[in-house]
Amino acid sequence: MSCSTDLIHHPYQPPTDFEAPQVGVFKASTVIFPNVAAMRTREWMDKSAYTYGLHGTPTTFTLEERLATLEGGTHCILTPSGLAAIAHVDFALLNTGDEVLIPDNAYAPNKSLAEGELARFGITHQVYDPLDVSDLAARITARTRLVWLEAAGSVTMEFPDLVALVQLCKARGVLCALDNTWGAGLAFNAFDLTPGQGDAPLGVDLTIHALTKYPSGGGDVLMGSIVTRSDELARRLKLSHMRLGTGVGANDAEAVLRALPSLPLRYRAQDLAARSLASWCASQPAFSQVLHPALNGSPGHTHWQQLCITPQAPEGLAAGIFSVVMDERFSAAQVDAFCDALHLFKIGYSWGGPMSLVMPYHMASSRVRSSSHLQQGRVVRFCIGLEDVTDLQNDVLRALTAAHLQN
C-alpha cells in the first residue's frame, strides 16, 4: 500500500490502560463501528456506546456525568451556552398554545426568547413577581406548561421562597425549571429542597447551568448544561438535542473538566470576597442599597438563610456577585463615569472568572413592573474575581472620588 494509505489505516493501536489526572480529549465527528451489527444496535442515549461525535464521546460523557453529580441529578445534556440550555428546554417541552411563566428578575435573554421566537411559534408567556408566591399562583392557568425559577434573581439578587414556588408548581402539576447558575450546584441542592422539619424533600424538575461562569472559571468558554432526575424528561430532551444538533467542542469540554475540581475552592473564595466588599459598600453614602442575599436586609435574605445555611455550611454559601443601587441624586452619566474610573474592575458581561467585572444597568427597561423593595437609582453590578479584596475596595473608593460621588 502507498504511504498515504498506510498513514490513514496504520494498524498500531495504543494500549488502553493509560490513566492520568485529566480525562482524554476525544475529537470526533465520525465514530468507527467494528461491524454493521454494532452500527445498528449501538445506543448513545444511555451512554453505553458511541455512534456519532455530536451524540457523545468519552470526554463529553464524562463531563455530563460529573455535572449531574454536582447538581444532584441523574441525567445531563451539554449545550453551546447557558442561553442555549434555556432555549433547548423551551423548544423540547413546549408546544403551540402552551404558556410559560418567567420571573420578572430573570436573566434578560430568557424574556427576549419568549418575546421573540416563542411568540412566533404560538407559545405565550407571562411575567410574575418572584417574591410573591400568590402572584405566581394567580397566573398559572390550564395552558401553563412550564415555570422558570431563578435563585438569586439576575442583577438585583432577590432570593425567592424557592421551596414555596416549587411546592406550588408540584401542586398544580406544572413543570418547573431553575436557572442554577448562581448556586452552581454548591449553594443548595435544587433536587432535594426540604420544606420543613420532618417533611419529605421535593425538588425542581430540571436545572440549567451556564457553565460559562463558575464551572469553566476562566472567562474563556461558552457552554451550558441541562440536568434532571426524570428519565422521561431526559428522553425528551435528548431526542430534541439530537434533532437540533447543538453539540459542544471537545476542547471546551476539556477546559470545564480541568476547572471542575477547583470549583468549590473558587466559589468559596469569591463568596467571601464579595461579602466583605458588599459589607463595606453598605457603609458608603453613594450607595443607597446593597443587594446581596447573604446580607441582612437584602430582598429575600430570610429565604436564602432557610435554604443555604446548613449544618455543613453554617455560614451559608452565595455566589461572588452583588449589586448596589446608586443614590438617586446621581445621573446616568455620573454612574457611567464611576464605572469608567474603575481600574481593576473591567466593564464586561458574565462572571465566575479570575477577573472582577462591573456593569451599570437601567432596570426600568428590563422589568415589567416597579419593585417596591428596590431603592430608586441606577443599579451597578459587581462580579468578584480572585483579586485581593483590599485592592478591590481601594479601586471602588478611588473611582468614587474620581467621579465626584463621595459627598
C-alpha positions in Angstrom: 0.0 0.0 0.0 1.1 3.6 -0.6 2.4 5.8 2.2 -0.8 7.9 2.3 -2.9 4.8 2.8 -0.6 3.5 5.4 -0.7 6.7 7.3 -4.5 6.7 7.4 -5.0 3.0 8.0 -2.0 2.3 10.2 -2.5 -0.9 12.3 -1.0 0.4 15.5 -3.4 0.8 18.5 -2.1 2.2 21.7 -2.7 0.2 24.9 -5.9 1.1 26.7 -4.7 1.1 30.3 -3.4 4.7 30.3 -4.6 6.7 33.3 -3.9 10.3 34.2 -5.4 13.1 36.4 -7.2 14.6 33.4 -9.7 13.0 31.0 -8.5 12.4 27.5 -9.8 14.8 24.8 -11.6 12.8 22.1 -12.4 14.8 19.0 -14.7 13.1 16.5 -17.5 13.6 14.1 -17.2 10.1 12.6 -17.2 7.2 15.1 -15.9 3.9 13.7 -18.1 0.8 14.1 -16.5 -2.7 14.1 -19.3 -4.1 12.0 -22.8 -3.4 10.7 -24.5 -5.2 13.6 -22.8 -2.8 16.0 -23.8 0.2 13.9 -27.4 -1.0 14.0 -27.6 -1.8 17.7 -25.5 0.8 19.5 -27.3 3.1 21.8 -25.9 6.5 22.8 -28.8 7.8 24.9 -27.9 5.7 27.9 -24.2 6.3 27.4 -23.5 2.7 26.8 -21.9 3.2 23.4 -20.8 5.8 20.8 -22.5 6.4 17.4 -21.6 9.9 16.3 -19.5 12.7 17.7 -22.5 15.0 18.2 -24.1 12.4 20.5 -21.2 12.0 22.8 -17.6 11.0 23.2 -15.7 9.8 26.3 -14.9 13.4 27.0 -18.4 14.8 26.9 -20.0 11.7 28.6 -17.5 12.2 31.5 -18.3 15.9 31.8 -22.1 15.2 31.7 -21.8 12.6 34.5 -19.8 14.8 36.7 -22.1 17.8 36.3 -25.2 15.6 37.0 -23.5 14.6 40.3 -22.6 18.2 41.1 -26.2 19.3 40.8 -27.8 16.3 42.4 -29.4 15.0 39.2 -29.0 11.8 37.2 -29.1 12.9 33.6 -27.1 15.8 31.9 -27.1 17.3 28.5 -24.5 19.8 27.2 -25.4 22.8 25.1 -23.3 25.5 23.4 -24.2 28.2 26.1 -26.4 28.8 29.1 -28.9 30.6 26.9 -28.9 27.6 24.5 -29.8 25.4 27.5 -32.8 27.7 28.3 -33.9 27.6 24.7 -33.5 23.9 24.5 -35.8 23.3 27.5 -38.4 25.6 25.9 -38.2 24.1 22.5 -38.2 20.5 23.8 -41.0 20.8 26.3 -43.4 23.5 24.9 -45.9 23.3 22.1 -48.1 25.8 20.2 -50.8 27.0 22.5 -48.8 26.5 25.7 -47.7 29.2 28.1 -44.5 29.6 30.1 -44.2 31.8 33.2 -40.9 33.7 33.8 -39.9 35.7 36.9 -39.6 39.5 36.4 -36.0 39.4 37.6 -35.0 36.6 35.2 -31.9 36.6 33.1 -33.0 39.1 30.4 -32.4 36.9 27.3 -34.9 34.4 28.8 -37.6 37.0 28.4 -36.3 38.1 25.0 -36.6 34.5 23.8 -40.2 34.3 25.0 -41.0 37.7 23.3 -39.4 36.6 20.1 -39.1 33.0 19.0 -41.6 31.5 21.4 -44.2 34.1 20.5 -43.7 33.4 16.8 -44.3 29.7 17.5 -47.6 30.5 19.2 -46.3 30.0 22.8 -47.3 32.8 25.1 -45.7 33.9 28.4 -46.4 35.9 31.5 -44.1 37.5 33.9 -44.6 37.0 37.7 -43.3 38.6 40.8 -40.7 36.1 42.2 -41.1 37.4 45.8 -44.8 36.9 45.7 -45.9 33.2 45.6 -49.6 34.3 45.4 -48.8 36.2 42.2 -47.4 33.1 40.6 -50.4 31.1 41.8 -52.8 33.6 40.2 -51.0 33.4 36.8 -50.9 29.6 36.5 -53.7 28.5 34.1 -54.7 25.4 32.2 -52.3 26.4 29.4 -49.3 26.8 31.7 -46.8 24.1 31.0 -43.5 25.5 32.4 -42.4 27.8 35.2 -38.9 29.3 35.2 -37.3 30.0 38.5 -34.1 31.9 39.5 -32.4 32.0 42.8 -31.0 34.5 43.2 -32.5 36.8 40.5 -30.4 38.3 37.8 -28.8 41.7 38.6 -30.9 42.6 41.6 -30.2 39.4 43.5 -33.6 38.9 45.1 -33.8 35.4 46.7 -37.3 33.9 46.3 -39.0 31.4 48.6 -37.9 28.6 46.3 -39.4 25.9 48.3 -42.9 27.5 48.2 -42.6 28.2 44.5 -41.7 24.6 43.8 -44.5 23.3 46.1 -47.0 25.4 44.2 -45.8 24.1 40.8 -46.0 20.5 42.1 -49.5 21.1 43.4 -50.6 22.5 40.1 -48.9 19.8 38.0 -46.7 22.2 36.2 -43.0 21.6 35.3 -40.5 23.9 37.0 -37.0 24.7 35.7 -34.4 26.5 37.7 -31.6 28.6 36.3 -29.0 27.3 38.8 -26.0 29.3 37.5 -25.8 31.4 40.7 -25.9 28.5 43.0 -23.5 26.4 40.8 -24.7 23.2 42.4 -23.0 24.2 45.6 -25.1 26.8 47.5 -28.1 24.4 47.7 -29.3 21.2 46.1 -32.2 22.1 43.8 -33.4 18.5 43.6 -33.5 18.0 47.3 -35.3 21.0 48.8 -36.7 20.4 52.3 -40.0 22.3 53.0 -39.7 21.9 56.8 -38.5 19.7 59.6 -39.9 16.2 59.0 -41.3 16.9 55.6 -40.3 14.9 52.6 -37.8 16.6 50.2 -39.0 17.9 46.9 -37.1 19.4 44.0 -37.3 21.1 40.7 -37.9 19.1 37.6 -34.7 20.3 35.9 -32.0 22.9 36.1 -30.0 24.7 33.6 -26.5 25.9 34.3 -24.3 28.4 32.4 -21.0 26.5 32.5 -19.6 29.7 31.0 -19.5 31.0 34.6 -18.1 29.2 37.6 -17.6 25.7 36.2 -15.2 26.9 33.5 -13.7 29.5 35.8 -11.5 31.2 33.1 -13.8 33.5 31.2 -12.9 31.8 28.0 -15.5 29.0 27.5 -19.1 29.2 26.3 -21.2 26.2 27.4 -24.4 25.2 29.2 -26.0 22.2 30.7 -29.4 20.8 31.5 -29.8 18.4 34.4 -32.8 16.3 35.5 -33.7 13.3 37.6 -36.6 12.4 35.4 -36.0 9.6 32.9 -38.9 10.8 30.8 -37.8 14.4 30.6 -34.2 13.2 29.8 -35.6 11.2 26.9 -37.5 14.1 25.5 -34.6 16.5 25.9 -32.0 14.1 24.4 -34.2 13.4 21.4 -34.7 17.1 20.8 -30.9 17.6 21.3 -30.3 15.0 18.6 -32.7 16.7 16.2 -31.4 20.3 16.8 -27.7 19.2 16.6 -26.5 21.5 19.4 -23.2 20.0 20.3 -20.1 21.3 22.1 -16.4 21.1 21.2 -14.1 18.6 22.9 -11.6 21.2 23.8 -14.2 23.3 25.6 -15.4 20.2 27.4 -11.8 19.5 28.4 -11.5 23.1 29.8 -14.5 22.6 32.0 -13.3 19.2 33.2 -10.0 20.7 34.2 -11.7 23.5 36.2 -14.3 21.4 38.0 -12.0 20.1 40.8 -11.3 23.7 41.9 -14.9 24.9 41.7 -15.7 24.6 45.4 -12.5 26.4 46.3 -13.0 29.2 43.9 -16.7 29.6 44.7 -16.0 30.0 48.4 -13.1 32.4 47.9 -15.2 34.6 45.6 -18.1 34.4 48.0 -16.0 35.6 51.0 -14.5 38.4 49.0 -17.9 39.5 47.7 -19.4 39.5 51.2 -16.5 41.6 52.5 -16.7 44.2 49.7 -20.6 44.3 49.8 -20.5 44.9 53.6 -18.0 47.8 53.1 -20.2 49.2 50.3 -23.1 49.3 52.7 -21.2 52.0 54.6 -20.7 54.2 51.6 -23.2 57.1 51.3 -23.0 56.9 47.4 -24.8 53.6 47.6 -28.3 53.7 48.8 -28.8 50.0 48.8 -26.6 46.9 48.6 -28.2 43.8 47.1 -26.6 40.5 48.2 -28.7 37.6 49.5 -26.4 36.9 52.4 -26.6 40.5 53.8 -29.3 41.2 56.3 -32.0 43.4 54.8 -31.4 42.3 51.2 -34.6 41.2 49.5 -35.1 37.5 50.2 -32.4 37.3 52.8 -34.5 35.1 55.0 -35.2 32.7 52.2 -31.5 32.5 51.5 -30.9 31.7 55.1 -33.5 28.9 55.2 -32.2 27.3 52.1 -28.4 27.9 52.1 -27.4 27.7 55.7 -27.0 24.1 56.7 -25.0 22.2 59.3 -22.4 21.5 56.6 -22.3 25.2 55.7 -23.2 27.2 58.8 -22.3 30.5 57.2 -24.2 29.6 54.0 -22.9 29.9 50.5 -23.5 32.5 47.9 -22.1 33.5 44.5 -19.4 36.2 44.4 -21.8 38.7 42.9 -23.7 41.7 44.3 -25.3 44.9 43.1 -25.6 48.4 44.5 -28.2 51.0 43.9 -26.6 54.3 43.4 -28.1 57.3 45.2 -30.9 58.7 43.1 -29.3 62.1 43.0 -26.6 60.7 40.6 -27.3 60.9 36.9 -26.7 58.1 34.4 -23.6 60.0 33.2 -22.2 60.1 36.7 -22.8 56.4 37.2 -21.2 55.6 33.9 -18.2 57.8 34.9 -17.9 55.9 38.1 -17.7 52.6 36.2 -15.2 54.1 33.7 -13.0 55.2 36.6 -12.5 51.7 38.0 -9.2 50.1 37.1 -9.3 46.6 38.5 -13.0 46.1 37.7 -13.3 45.7 34.0 -16.5 46.5 32.2 -17.9 43.3 30.8 -20.7 40.7 30.9 -20.5 37.2 32.5 -18.8 36.3 35.8 -17.1 33.4 37.6 -13.7 34.1 36.2 -10.5 35.4 37.8 -11.1 39.0 36.8 -13.6 41.2 38.6 -16.2 42.8 36.4 -18.6 45.8 36.7 -21.8 46.7 34.7 -24.3 49.5 35.1 -28.0 48.8 34.5 -31.2 50.8 33.9 -33.6 48.3 35.5 -36.8 50.1 34.3 -36.0 49.0 30.8 -35.9 45.3 31.6 -38.7 44.9 34.2 -42.4 44.7 33.7 -43.4 46.3 37.0 -41.7 48.5 39.5 -40.2 46.8 42.6 -41.1 48.3 45.9 -38.2 46.5 47.6 -35.6 48.4 45.5 -34.5 51.9 46.2 -34.7 54.5 43.4 -31.5 54.9 41.4 -29.3 53.3 38.9 -28.1 49.7 39.6 -24.4 48.7 39.3 -23.4 45.0 39.5 -20.1 43.9 40.8 -18.8 40.4 39.9 -15.9 39.5 42.1 -12.9 37.6 40.7 -9.8 36.3 42.5 -8.0 39.6 43.2 -7.2 40.7 46.8 -10.4 42.2 48.3 -8.5 45.1 49.8 -7.2 46.1 46.3 -10.8 45.9 45.0 -12.1 48.0 47.9 -9.4 50.6 47.2 -10.4 50.6 43.5 -14.0 51.3 44.3 -13.1 54.1 46.7 -10.7 55.7 44.2 -13.4 55.5 41.5 -16.0 57.1 43.8 -13.6 60.0 44.4 -12.6 60.4 40.7 -16.3 60.5 39.7 -17.1 63.0 42.5 -19.6 60.7 44.2 -18.2 60.9 47.7 -20.1 63.8 49.0 
